[in-house]
Amino acid sequence: MTPEELAIRKKLLSGINTSYNELIAKRQAQDEELYFSHNGKVIGIKARDLKPIDINHHIC
């Protein structure tokens, strides 16, 4: 990847990280569930059971 592509990738990942963590925080404050697809099935998970993540730590 070029330096420009890497910079764009970093910005995109940062935005995704921020959005995900804000979503979790809001849903935790309202004690709501988030819904995900897992093995072709839709499952609900209480937001309080999810932890904020640092996407830059998990993806190289």
C-alpha positions in Angstrom: 0.0 0.0 0.0 1.1 3.5 -0.7 1.6 6.0 2.1 -1.6 7.8 1.0 -3.6 4.6 1.1 -2.2 3.8 4.6 -3.2 7.2 5.8 -6.7 6.7 4.5 -6.9 3.2 6.0 -5.8 4.6 9.4 -8.5 7.3 9.3 -11.2 4.8 8.3 -10.2 2.4 11.1 -10.2 5.2 13.6 -13.7 6.3 12.5 -15.0 2.8 12.8 -13.4 2.4 16.2 -14.9 5.6 17.5 -18.4 4.8 16.1 -18.5 1.3 17.5 -17.4 2.4 20.9 -19.9 5.3 21.0 -22.7 2.9 19.9 -21.8 0.5 22.8 -21.6 3.3 25.3 -25.0 4.7 24.3 -26.6 1.3 24.4 -25.1 0.4 27.7 -26.5 3.7 29.2 -29.9 2.7 28.0 -29.5 -1.0 29.0 -30.3 -2.2 25.4 -29.3 -5.1 23.2 -27.2 -5.1 20.0 -28.0 -7.5 17.3 -25.4 -9.4 15.3 -25.4 -12.2 12.7 -23.6 -15.4 13.8 -23.5 -18.5 11.7 -26.5 -17.3 9.7 -28.6 -16.5 12.8 -29.5 -13.2 14.3 -28.5 -13.0 18.0 -29.1 -10.3 20.6 -26.4 -9.4 23.1 -26.9 -7.1 26.0 -24.7 -4.0 25.5 -23.4 -4.2 29.1 -21.8 -7.6 28.1 -19.7 -5.9 25.4 -16.4 -4.0 26.0 -15.1 -1.1 24.0 -12.3 -2.1 21.7 -9.2 -0.5 20.2 -9.4 -1.6 16.6 -5.8 -0.4 16.0 -4.6 -2.9 18.6 -6.3 -5.8 17.0 -5.6 -5.2 13.3 -2.1 -4.9 11.8 
